[in-house]
């Protein structure tokens, strides 16, 4: 009986390169805090879009949500739990 060879494992390519980091910093004029703020806003938008597009019935409500601390506070003030789940 012969064994079938496993496919080669691809080498990991960094998801974010130094050029990517430089491009983001350049977009914000070199202001690192503004760059982080912009990226966090983008991440929050993507998380909200994802949460709105996934069927909670399909995942039986077991879908972790990413909530920034400021967003958790907004939810808590509105009467939600703000727990992120």
DSSP file (Angstrom, degrees, kcal/mol; ACC not computed):
  #  RESIDUE AA STRUCTURE BP1 BP2  ACC     N-H-->O    O-->H-N    N-H-->O    O-->H-N    TCO  KAPPA ALPHA  PHI   PSI    X-CA   Y-CA   Z-CA
    1    1 A X              0   0    0      0, 0.0     2,-0.3     0, 0.0     0, 0.0   0.000 360.0 360.0 360.0 128.6    0.0    0.0    0.0
    2    2 A X        -     0   0    0      1,-0.0     2,-0.3     0, 0.0     0, 0.0  -0.714 360.0-127.2-100.4 148.2    1.5    3.3   -1.0
    3    3 A X        -     0   0    0     -2,-0.3     2,-0.5     3,-0.0    -1,-0.0  -0.703  18.9-127.2 -90.9 141.6    1.1    6.6    0.9
    4    4 A X        -     0   0    0     -2,-0.3     2,-0.1     1,-0.0    -1,-0.0  -0.760  30.4-116.5 -87.2 130.2   -0.1    9.7   -0.9
    5    5 A X        -     0   0    0     -2,-0.5     2,-0.1     1,-0.1     3,-0.1  -0.413  27.0-118.5 -68.1 138.9    2.3   12.6   -0.4
    6    6 A X        -     0   0    0     -2,-0.1    -1,-0.1     1,-0.1     3,-0.1  -0.473  34.7-101.2 -72.3 147.2    0.9   15.5    1.5
    7    7 A X        -     0   0    0     -2,-0.1    -1,-0.1     1,-0.1     3,-0.0  -0.380  49.4 -91.3 -65.9 150.4    0.7   18.8   -0.4
    8    8 A X        -     0   0    0      1,-0.1     2,-0.5    -3,-0.1    -1,-0.1  -0.332  39.0-116.2 -63.5 143.7    3.5   21.2    0.5
    9    9 A X        -     0   0    0     -3,-0.1    -1,-0.1     1,-0.1     3,-0.1  -0.698  32.5-122.0 -80.4 123.7    2.7   23.6    3.3
   10   10 A X        -     0   0    0     -2,-0.5     2,-0.2     1,-0.1    -1,-0.1  -0.370  26.3-111.5 -67.0 145.1    2.8   27.2    1.9
   11   11 A X        -     0   0    0      1,-0.1     2,-0.3    -2,-0.0    -1,-0.1  -0.529  38.7-102.3 -74.9 143.3    5.2   29.5    3.6
   12   12 A X        -     0   0    0     -2,-0.2     2,-0.5    -3,-0.1    -1,-0.1  -0.471  31.0-156.3 -70.8 130.0    3.6   32.2    5.6
   13   13 A X        -     0   0    0     -2,-0.3    -1,-0.0    -3,-0.0    -3,-0.0  -0.919  31.1-106.2-103.9 129.4    3.5   35.6    3.9
   14   14 A X        -     0   0    0     -2,-0.5     3,-0.1     1,-0.2    -1,-0.0  -0.308  20.8-143.5 -57.4 133.3    3.2   38.5    6.3
   15   15 A X  S    S+     0   0    0      1,-0.2     2,-0.5     2,-0.0    -1,-0.2   0.836  89.5  38.0 -67.0 -31.9   -0.3   39.9    6.1
   16   16 A X  S    S-     0   0    0      4,-0.0    -1,-0.2     3,-0.0     2,-0.2  -0.981  77.0-160.7-125.3 124.8    1.0   43.4    6.6
   17   17 A X     >  -     0   0    0     -2,-0.5     4,-1.9    -3,-0.1     5,-0.1  -0.527  34.3-109.0 -97.4 167.5    4.3   44.6    5.1
   18   18 A X  H  > S+     0   0    0      1,-0.2     4,-2.7     2,-0.2     5,-0.2   0.852 121.5  57.9 -61.9 -33.8    6.4   47.5    6.0
   19   19 A X  H  > S+     0   0    0      2,-0.2     4,-2.3     1,-0.2    -1,-0.2   0.882 104.1  51.9 -64.0 -37.3    5.3   49.2    2.8
   20   20 A X  H  > S+     0   0    0      2,-0.2     4,-2.2     1,-0.2    -2,-0.2   0.929 110.5  47.6 -63.1 -45.0    1.7   48.8    4.0
   21   21 A X  H  X S+     0   0    0     -4,-1.9     4,-2.5     1,-0.2    -2,-0.2   0.927 112.1  49.6 -61.9 -45.4    2.5   50.5    7.3
   22   22 A X  H  X S+     0   0    0     -4,-2.7     4,-2.4     1,-0.2    -1,-0.2   0.884 109.5  52.5 -61.1 -38.6    4.4   53.3    5.5
   23   23 A X  H  X S+     0   0    0     -4,-2.3     4,-2.1     2,-0.2    -1,-0.2   0.900 109.9  47.7 -65.8 -40.8    1.5   53.8    3.2
   24   24 A X  H  X S+     0   0    0     -4,-2.2     4,-1.3     2,-0.2    -2,-0.2   0.938 113.0  48.0 -65.7 -45.9   -1.0   54.2    6.1
   25   25 A X  H  <>S+     0   0    0     -4,-2.5     5,-3.6     1,-0.2     6,-0.4   0.904 111.6  50.5 -61.6 -39.6    1.3   56.6    7.9
   26   26 A X  H ><5S+     0   0    0     -4,-2.4     3,-1.7     1,-0.2    -1,-0.2   0.886 104.9  57.6 -64.7 -37.7    1.7   58.6    4.7
   27   27 A X  H 3<5S+     0   0    0     -4,-2.1    -1,-0.2     1,-0.3    -2,-0.2   0.821 110.8  43.6 -61.7 -30.7   -2.0   58.7    4.3
   28   28 A X  T ><5S-     0   0    0     -4,-1.3     3,-1.7    -3,-0.3    -1,-0.3   0.083 120.9-106.0-103.5  22.3   -2.4   60.4    7.7
   29   29 A X  T < 5S-     0   0    0     -3,-1.7    -3,-0.2     1,-0.3    -2,-0.1   0.763  72.7 -59.4  64.4  26.3    0.5   62.7    7.2
   30   30 A X  T 3 <S+     0   0    0     -5,-3.6     2,-0.9     1,-0.2    -1,-0.3   0.446  98.5 137.9  83.4  -0.5    2.8   60.8    9.5
   31   31 A X    <>  -     0   0    0     -3,-1.7     4,-2.0    -6,-0.4    -1,-0.2  -0.704  35.1-168.8 -83.6 104.9    0.5   61.2   12.5
   32   32 A X  H  > S+     0   0    0     -2,-0.9     4,-2.6     1,-0.2     5,-0.2   0.876  84.3  52.5 -64.7 -39.3    0.5   57.7   14.1
   33   33 A X  H  > S+     0   0    0      1,-0.2     4,-2.5     2,-0.2    -1,-0.2   0.907 110.3  48.0 -65.0 -40.5   -2.4   58.5   16.5
   34   34 A X  H  > S+     0   0    0      2,-0.2     4,-2.5     1,-0.2    -1,-0.2   0.879 111.5  51.5 -65.7 -37.1   -4.6   59.6   13.5
   35   35 A X  H  X S+     0   0    0     -4,-2.0     4,-2.5     2,-0.2    -2,-0.2   0.929 111.5  46.0 -65.2 -45.3   -3.6   56.5   11.6
   36   36 A X  H  X S+     0   0    0     -4,-2.6     4,-2.7     2,-0.2     5,-0.2   0.923 112.8  50.9 -63.4 -43.5   -4.6   54.2   14.5
   37   37 A X  H  X S+     0   0    0     -4,-2.5     4,-2.2     1,-0.2    -2,-0.2   0.923 111.7  47.5 -59.7 -45.2   -7.8   56.1   15.0
   38   38 A X  H  X S+     0   0    0     -4,-2.5     4,-2.3     1,-0.2    -1,-0.2   0.906 112.7  48.4 -63.0 -42.8   -8.6   55.7   11.3
   39   39 A X  H  X S+     0   0    0     -4,-2.5     4,-2.5     2,-0.2    -2,-0.2   0.889 110.9  50.6 -66.5 -38.9   -7.8   52.0   11.3
   40   40 A X  H  X S+     0   0    0     -4,-2.7     4,-2.4     2,-0.2    -2,-0.2   0.885 109.9  50.7 -65.6 -38.2   -9.9   51.5   14.4
   41   41 A X  H  X S+     0   0    0     -4,-2.2     4,-2.3    -5,-0.2    -2,-0.2   0.921 111.2  48.4 -63.5 -42.8  -12.8   53.3   12.8
   42   42 A X  H  X S+     0   0    0     -4,-2.3     4,-2.6     2,-0.2    -2,-0.2   0.917 111.3  50.2 -61.8 -43.6  -12.4   51.1    9.7
   43   43 A X  H  X S+     0   0    0     -4,-2.5     4,-2.5     1,-0.2    -2,-0.2   0.902 110.1  49.9 -62.5 -42.1  -12.3   48.0   11.8
   44   44 A X  H  X S+     0   0    0     -4,-2.4     4,-2.3     2,-0.2    -1,-0.2   0.910 111.0  49.6 -62.9 -42.8  -15.5   49.0   13.7
   45   45 A X  H  X S+     0   0    0     -4,-2.3     4,-2.5     2,-0.2    -2,-0.2   0.920 111.9  47.8 -62.4 -44.5  -17.2   49.6   10.4
   46   46 A X  H  X S+     0   0    0     -4,-2.6     4,-2.5     1,-0.2    -2,-0.2   0.902 111.1  51.1 -63.6 -40.7  -16.2   46.2    9.0
   47   47 A X  H  X S+     0   0    0     -4,-2.5     4,-2.5     2,-0.2    -2,-0.2   0.900 111.7  47.3 -64.3 -40.6  -17.3   44.5   12.2
   48   48 A X  H  X S+     0   0    0     -4,-2.3     4,-2.0     2,-0.2    -2,-0.2   0.919 112.2  49.7 -66.4 -43.1  -20.7   46.2   12.1
   49   49 A X  H  X S+     0   0    0     -4,-2.5     4,-1.2     1,-0.2    -2,-0.2   0.911 112.9  47.5 -61.0 -42.3  -21.1   45.3    8.4
   50   50 A X  H >X S+     0   0    0     -4,-2.5     4,-1.0     1,-0.2     3,-0.6   0.928 110.3  51.0 -65.3 -45.3  -20.2   41.7    9.1
   51   51 A X  H 3< S+     0   0    0     -4,-2.5     3,-0.3     1,-0.2    -1,-0.2   0.857 111.3  49.2 -61.7 -34.4  -22.6   41.5   12.1
   52   52 A X  H 3< S+     0   0    0     -4,-2.0    -1,-0.2     1,-0.2    -2,-0.2   0.736 112.2  48.1 -76.4 -22.1  -25.4   42.8    9.9
   53   53 A X  H << S+     0   0    0     -4,-1.2     2,-0.4    -3,-0.6    -1,-0.2   0.534  92.8  86.6 -98.8  -6.6  -24.7   40.3    7.1
   54   54 A X  S  < S-     0   0    0     -4,-1.0     2,-0.7    -3,-0.3     3,-0.1  -0.808  80.3-121.8 -99.5 133.1  -24.4   37.1    9.1
   55   55 A X     >  -     0   0    0     -2,-0.4     4,-1.6     1,-0.2     6,-0.2  -0.600  17.6-162.0 -71.9 113.5  -27.6   35.1    9.8
   56   56 A X  T  4>S+     0   0    0     -2,-0.7     5,-2.4     1,-0.2     4,-0.3   0.782  91.3  57.9 -69.8 -25.2  -27.7   34.8   13.6
   57   57 A X  T >45S+     0   0    0      3,-0.2     3,-0.5     2,-0.2    -1,-0.2   0.881 103.9  52.5 -67.2 -37.3  -30.2   31.9   13.3
   58   58 A X  T 345S+     0   0    0      1,-0.2    -2,-0.2    -3,-0.1    -1,-0.2   0.901 117.4  35.9 -65.6 -41.4  -27.6   30.1   11.2
   59   59 A X  T ><5S-     0   0    0     -4,-1.6     3,-2.1     4,-0.0    -1,-0.2   0.341 109.2-123.6 -94.7   7.2  -24.9   30.5   13.8
   60   60 A X  T < 5 -     0   0    0     -3,-0.5    -3,-0.2     1,-0.3    -4,-0.1   0.826  64.5 -63.9  55.2  35.7  -27.4   30.1   16.7
   61   61 A X  T 3 <S+     0   0    0     -5,-2.4     2,-1.3    -6,-0.2    -1,-0.3   0.498 107.6 124.1  72.8   1.4  -26.4   33.5   18.1
   62   62 A X    <   +     0   0    0     -3,-2.1     2,-0.5    -6,-0.2    -1,-0.2  -0.429  32.4 124.5 -94.3  61.2  -22.9   32.1   18.8
   63   63 A X        -     0   0    0     -2,-1.3     2,-0.1    22,-0.2    -9,-0.0  -0.933  56.1-138.8-122.6 106.3  -21.1   34.8   16.9
   64   64 A X        -     0   0    0     -2,-0.5     2,-0.4     1,-0.0    21,-0.2  -0.384  18.6-150.1 -64.6 140.2  -18.5   36.8   18.8
   65   65 A X        -     0   0    0     19,-2.1     2,-0.7    -2,-0.1   -17,-0.1  -0.912   9.4-131.9-114.0 140.1  -18.6   40.5   18.0
   66   66 A X        +     0   0    0     -2,-0.4     2,-0.5   -23,-0.1    18,-0.1  -0.801  31.3 176.6 -88.8 118.9  -15.6   42.8   18.2
   67   67 A X        -     0   0    0     -2,-0.7     2,-0.1    16,-0.1    -2,-0.0  -0.986  25.1-135.4-126.5 126.4  -16.5   45.9   20.1
   68   68 A X    >>  -     0   0    0     -2,-0.5     4,-2.5     1,-0.1     3,-0.5  -0.439  33.0-108.4 -69.7 152.2  -14.1   48.7   20.8
   69   69 A X  H 3> S+     0   0    0      1,-0.3     4,-2.0     2,-0.2     5,-0.1   0.863 120.8  52.2 -52.6 -38.8  -14.3   50.0   24.4
   70   70 A X  H 3> S+     0   0    0      1,-0.2     4,-1.8     2,-0.2    -1,-0.3   0.880 109.8  48.7 -67.3 -36.0  -16.0   53.2   23.3
   71   71 A X  H <> S+     0   0    0     -3,-0.5     4,-2.3     2,-0.2    -2,-0.2   0.883 108.2  54.3 -69.9 -38.0  -18.6   51.3   21.4
   72   72 A X  H  X S+     0   0    0     -4,-2.5     4,-2.6     1,-0.2    -2,-0.2   0.914 108.0  50.5 -58.9 -42.5  -19.3   49.1   24.4
   73   73 A X  H  X S+     0   0    0     -4,-2.0     4,-2.3    -5,-0.2    -1,-0.2   0.898 108.9  51.1 -63.6 -40.7  -19.9   52.2   26.5
   74   74 A X  H  X S+     0   0    0     -4,-1.8     4,-1.4     2,-0.2    -1,-0.2   0.909 112.1  46.7 -62.7 -41.9  -22.3   53.5   23.8
   75   75 A X  H  <>S+     0   0    0     -4,-2.3     5,-2.9     2,-0.2     4,-0.3   0.913 111.3  51.2 -66.2 -43.0  -24.2   50.2   23.9
   76   76 A X  H ><5S+     0   0    0     -4,-2.6     3,-1.3     1,-0.2    -2,-0.2   0.898 109.1  50.9 -62.3 -40.5  -24.3   50.2   27.7
   77   77 A X  H 3<5S+     0   0    0     -4,-2.3    -1,-0.2     1,-0.3    -2,-0.2   0.821 107.2  54.5 -66.2 -30.1  -25.7   53.7   27.8
   78   78 A X  T 3<5S-     0   0    0     -4,-1.4    -1,-0.3    -5,-0.2    -2,-0.2   0.465 129.0 -97.0 -83.4  -0.6  -28.4   52.7   25.3
   79   79 A X  T < 5S+     0   0    0     -3,-1.3    -3,-0.2    -4,-0.3    -2,-0.1   0.479  85.3 122.1 101.2   3.0  -29.4   49.9   27.6
   80   80 A X  S   <S-     0   0    0     -5,-2.9    -1,-0.3    -6,-0.2    -8,-0.0  -0.235  71.5-111.6 -86.2-177.4  -27.5   47.0   26.0
   81   81 A X        -     0   0    0     -3,-0.1    -5,-0.1    -2,-0.1    -1,-0.1   0.837  27.5-156.0 -85.7 -34.2  -25.0   44.7   27.7
   82   82 A X        +     0   0    0     -7,-0.1    -6,-0.1     1,-0.1   -10,-0.1   0.719  50.2 132.1  66.1  19.0  -21.9   45.9   25.8
   83   83 A X  S    S-     0   0    0      1,-0.1   -16,-0.1   -11,-0.0    -1,-0.1   0.675  72.9-120.2 -79.3 -16.3  -20.3   42.6   26.6
   84   84 A X              0   0    0    -18,-0.1   -19,-2.1   -12,-0.1    -1,-0.1   0.483 360.0 360.0  89.7   0.9  -19.1   42.0   23.0
   85   85 A X              0   0    0    -21,-0.2   -22,-0.2   -19,-0.0   -19,-0.1   0.306 360.0 360.0-131.9 360.0  -21.1   38.7   22.7
